[in-house]
Amino acid sequence: MRYKIQLPDNKSIKIREMVVAHARGGKILPMTDADGSDVRVVWRALHTIKDAQRMAMDMVTVVDVSDCGAAYRFLMPVLAATPGRWLLTGTPRLLQRPIEPLVEVLRGIGAEIERVGDGWLIMGRSLISPVETRHGTSLQRGNTETDTEPDGGLSLTLDASQSSQMASALVMAAPLLGLKTFRLTTTDIPSLSYLRMTLALTRDWPVEIPGVEVPGIPVGAPGDWSAALFWFAHARLHPENSYELSPLSLDSIQGDSTIHKWFRELNVSVSCGGENNKGDAESRISPKSCIEIVAKPLEIKPRMVLDVRDTLDTVPVMAALAALLPADITFQNVTNLRFKESDRLQALTEQLAPYAEIGLSDNELRVNGKGEPIAAGARFDTLHDHRLAMAFLLFPNAELNDTSCLTKSYPALQAQLSI
């Protein structure tokens, strides 16, 4: 069978573009029907902020970001620098996810942020000091962790070891904060590729993070490589099929695009699609924005060691694939998987145990598939986590307790599987 798959746009890029547009001039970018719930959460939150500003509301405005970790962190500095009284809130699980280092940095430059029972109460105001420098205005300084640079900007210290999103949040809010440079307290930043993505989308802003380079590669086609991973795994499990994935390009700023190298080791051929000469509405493949993949027979059991510090979202699908092939895959630098929509390390360890030998240490996960036939109809608990749902859907006719979570990043996946 030949699959032609239209992938969703990458939500990480789109959310960043939305926050940057708002910080740049208050513009709110439009959504599309194909956008997942995370994009919609950010869109609604930005409208809530703008409406409250327009009406000059004196009451506390609730900004509910549901379970969207990106909105939770990206909007914190935006609200801190936006006049008004704000309650940033979300699901109980979201409020357990790391954000305190970002809060401390914002407090250090004068932000008023208080943890309350159902979220964060933020007394938003301009954080740009009226003190003039020879290059314009400078930020207020509230603690010894914040140093004034010779050009009037600030050098901030941020512990981004639990999430690179906290660093991205400061970068994107730079026009509101008057921020020019800041330091990171650690070089071991998880998902560093996402911070580089942020810097690429704000390359015209005077923000510099020492030791983190702005990537020179293009943004690439908008298709989501994290979603494409499901079909790479599907192809490996079904070598009788071929797949066209669009819009997707090998030259992409997305960190997860590295999976095409992994799957070449798994004997999956990967090539760039040419121009669509058919002209039919069904394929919707544009020139050089299509990836074609075909799996060839495996001659030996794959054994791989993957450092996933920059590609943590790939682990659930790759772990499920290891159990199904079988394959022996060790994932390194996995600790921060505990701080996602669910504790993904615990979920994978427990739910893949019937199908594979599982080894788990503090920062390493090993999945060694047993090589036994997998019966159809296995039951899984997704814990309302979209990445776990994608992983468990690889099992034949699997029964999942909840697939509505797929709307977070890949609303069309189940419909595409049923074709």
Residue pairs with C-beta under 8 A, 6 or more apart in sequence:
1 240
1 241
1 242
2 241
2 242
2 243
2 244
3 231
3 241
3 242
3 243
3 244
3 416
3 419
4 244
4 246
4 282
4 283
4 285
5 231
5 243
5 244
5 245
5 246
5 416
6 246
6 284
6 412
6 416
7 223
7 224
7 227
7 228
7 245
7 246
7 247
7 248
8 34
8 35
8 36
8 223
8 224
8 227
8 409
8 410
8 411
8 412
9 32
9 34
9 35
9 222
9 223
9 224
10 222
10 223
10 224
10 225
10 226
10 254
11 35
11 36
11 38
11 39
11 70
11 224
11 409
12 70
12 194
12 197
12 254
13 197
13 201
13 219
13 222
13 253
13 254
14 29
14 35
14 39
14 222
15 38
15 39
15 42
15 70
15 71
15 74
16 74
16 168
16 172
16 197
16 198
16 201
17 29
17 201
18 28
18 29
18 39
18 42
18 43
18 46
19 42
19 46
19 74
19 75
19 78
19 172
19 173
20 172
20 201
20 202
21 27
21 28
21 29
22 28
22 46
22 49
22 78
23 78
23 172
23 173
23 174
23 175
23 176
24 175
26 50
28 43
28 46
28 47
28 50
29 43
31 39
31 40
31 43
34 411
34 412
35 43
36 407
36 408
36 409
36 410
36 411
37 66
37 68
37 407
37 408
37 411
38 68
38 70
38 71
38 408
38 409
41 65
41 66
41 68
41 71
42 65
42 68
42 70
42 71
42 74
42 75
45 63
45 64
45 65
45 71
45 75
48 61
48 62
48 63
49 61
49 63
49 75
49 78
49 79
49 82
49 84
49 86
52 61
52 84
53 82
53 83
53 84
57 84
58 85
59 85
60 85
60 86
60 87
60 121
61 84
61 85
61 86
61 87
62 86
62 87
62 89
63 75
63 79
63 86
63 87
63 88
63 89
64 89
64 90
65 71
65 72
65 75
65 88
65 89
65 90
65 94
66 90
66 91
66 94
67 90
67 91
67 93
67 94
67 341
67 384
67 408
68 90
68 94
68 408
69 94
69 97
69 163
69 165
69 340
69 341
70 165
71 90
72 88
72 90
72 94
72 97
72 99
73 99
73 102
73 163
73 165
73 166
73 168
73 169
74 165
74 168
74 169
74 172
74 173
75 88
75 169
76 88
76 99
76 102
76 103
76 106
76 113
76 120
76 122
76 169
77 102
77 106
77 111
77 169
77 170
77 172
77 173
77 176
77 177
78 172
78 173
78 176
79 86
79 88
79 122
79 124
80 106
80 111
80 112
80 113
80 122
80 124
80 127
81 111
81 124
81 125
81 126
81 127
81 128
81 173
81 176
81 177
82 124
82 176
83 124
83 125
83 126
84 124
85 121
85 122
85 123
85 124
86 121
86 122
86 124
87 116
87 118
87 119
87 120
87 121
87 122
88 119
88 120
88 122
89 95
89 118
89 119
89 120
90 119
93 341
93 342
95 118
95 119
97 163
97 339
97 340
98 162
98 163
98 166
98 339
99 120
99 166
101 158
101 159
101 160
101 162
101 166
102 158
102 166
102 169
102 170
103 113
103 115
103 120
104 145
105 145
105 146
105 156
105 157
105 158
105 170
105 182
106 113
107 113
107 142
107 143
108 141
108 142
108 143
108 145
108 146
108 156
109 127
109 139
109 140
109 141
109 142
109 146
109 154
109 156
109 177
110 127
110 139
110 140
110 141
110 142
111 122
111 127
112 122
112 123
112 125
113 120
113 121
113 122
113 123
114 120
114 121
114 122
115 121
127 139
127 140
127 176
127 177
127 178
128 137
128 138
128 139
128 177
128 178
129 137
129 138
129 139
129 140
129 178
130 137
131 137
131 138
133 151
133 152
134 151
134 152
135 151
135 152
136 152
137 152
137 178
138 148
138 152
138 153
138 154
138 178
139 146
139 153
139 154
139 177
139 178
139 179
141 147
141 148
141 154
145 156
145 157
146 154
146 155
146 156
146 157
147 154
147 155
148 154
148 155
149 155
149 180
149 181
151 180
152 180
153 178
153 179
153 180
153 181
153 206
154 178
154 179
154 180
154 181
154 182
155 181
155 182
155 183
156 170
156 179
156 182
156 183
157 182
157 183
157 184
157 185
158 166
158 167
158 170
158 182
158 183
158 184
158 185
159 184
159 185
159 186
160 166
160 167
160 184
160 185
160 186
160 189
160 195
161 185
161 186
161 188
161 189
161 190
162 190
162 336
162 339
163 190
163 191
163 336
163 339
164 189
164 190
164 191
164 192
164 194
164 195
165 191
165 194
167 184
167 189
167 195
167 198
167 209
168 194
168 195
168 197
168 198
170 177
170 179
170 182
171 179
171 195
171 198
171 199
171 202
171 205
171 207
171 209
172 198
172 202
173 179
174 180
174 202
174 205
174 206
174 207
175 205
179 207
180 206
180 207
180 208
181 207
181 208
181 209
181 210
182 207
182 209
183 209
183 210
184 209
184 210
184 211
184 212
187 211
188 309
189 195
190 309
190 310
190 312
190 333
190 336
191 255
191 309
191 310
191 311
191 312
191 336
192 212
192 255
192 309
192 310
193 253
193 254
193 255
193 256
193 310
193 311
194 255
194 310
195 209
195 212
196 212
196 213
196 214
196 215
196 253
196 255
197 215
197 253
197 254
197 255
199 207
199 209
199 212
199 213
199 214
199 215
200 214
200 215
200 219
200 253
201 219
203 214
215 253
217 251
217 252
217 253
218 251
218 252
218 253
219 252
219 253
220 248
220 249
220 251
220 252
220 253
220 254
220 257
221 246
221 247
221 248
221 249
221 252
221 286
221 288
221 289
222 247
223 245
223 246
223 247
223 248
223 249
223 289
224 254
224 409
224 410
225 248
225 252
225 254
225 256
225 257
225 259
226 254
226 256
226 313
226 314
226 409
227 390
227 409
227 410
227 413
228 245
228 248
228 256
228 259
228 291
229 256
229 259
229 314
229 317
229 318
229 390
230 317
230 390
230 393
230 394
230 410
230 413
231 243
231 245
231 293
232 259
232 260
232 263
232 268
232 293
233 317
233 318
233 320
233 321
233 394
234 241
234 243
234 394
235 241
235 242
235 243
235 263
235 268
235 293
235 294
235 295
236 263
236 266
236 268
236 295
236 321
236 325
237 295
237 321
237 324
237 325
237 394
238 295
239 294
239 295
239 296
239 297
241 294
241 295
242 292
242 293
242 294
243 292
243 293
243 294
244 273
244 283
244 285
244 290
244 291
244 292
245 290
245 291
245 292
245 293
246 273
246 283
246 284
246 285
246 286
246 289
246 290
246 291
247 285
247 286
247 289
247 290
248 289
248 290
248 291
249 272
249 288
249 289
249 291
250 257
250 260
250 270
250 272
250 291
255 310
255 311
256 311
256 313
256 314
258 311
259 311
259 314
260 270
260 291
262 304
262 306
262 318
263 270
263 293
264 270
265 302
265 304
266 295
266 298
266 302
266 304
266 327
267 295
267 296
267 297
267 298
267 299
268 293
268 294
268 295
268 296
269 293
269 294
269 295
269 296
270 291
270 292
270 293
271 291
271 292
271 293
272 288
272 290
272 291
272 292
273 285
273 288
273 289
273 290
273 291
273 292
274 287
274 288
274 290
275 287
275 288
276 283
276 284
276 285
276 286
276 287
276 290
298 325
301 325
301 326
301 327
301 328
301 371
302 325
302 327
302 328
302 329
303 327
303 328
303 329
304 327
304 328
304 329
304 330
305 329
305 330
305 332
306 314
306 318
306 329
306 330
306 331
306 332
307 332
307 333
308 314
308 315
308 331
308 332
308 333
308 334
309 332
309 333
312 334
312 336
312 337
312 340
313 387
315 331
315 334
315 337
315 344
315 348
315 365
316 344
316 348
316 387
316 388
316 390
316 391
317 387
317 390
317 391
317 394
318 329
318 331
319 329
319 331
319 348
319 352
319 365
319 367
319 391
320 348
320 352
320 391
320 392
320 394
320 395
321 327
321 329
321 394
322 328
322 329
322 356
322 367
322 368
322 369
323 352
323 355
323 356
323 367
323 369
323 370
324 355
324 369
324 374
324 394
324 395
325 369
326 356
326 368
326 369
326 370
326 371
327 367
327 369
328 366
328 367
328 368
328 369
329 366
329 367
329 368
330 359
330 364
330 365
330 366
330 367
331 364
331 365
331 366
331 367
332 363
332 364
333 363
333 364
334 345
334 363
334 364
334 365
335 345
335 362
335 363
337 343
337 344
337 345
338 344
338 345
338 346
340 385
340 387
341 383
341 384
341 385
341 386
341 387
341 405
341 408
342 383
342 384
342 385
342 388
344 385
344 387
344 388
345 360
345 365
347 381
347 383
347 385
347 388
348 358
348 365
348 367
348 388
348 391
349 358
349 360
349 365
351 380
351 381
351 392
352 358
352 367
354 378
355 369
355 370
355 372
355 374
356 367
356 368
356 369
356 370
357 366
357 367
357 368
357 370
358 365
358 366
358 367
358 368
359 365
359 366
359 368
360 366
374 395
374 396
375 396
376 396
376 397
377 396
377 397
377 398
377 399
378 392
378 395
378 396
378 398
378 399
379 398
379 399
379 400
379 401
380 388
380 392
380 395
380 398
380 399
380 400
380 401
381 400
381 401
382 388
382 389
382 392
382 400
382 401
382 402
382 403
382 405
384 402
384 404
384 405
385 405
386 405
386 406
386 407
386 408
386 409
386 410
389 400
389 402
389 403
389 405
389 406
390 406
390 410
390 413
392 398
392 400
393 400
393 403
393 413
393 414
393 417
403 414
406 413
406 414
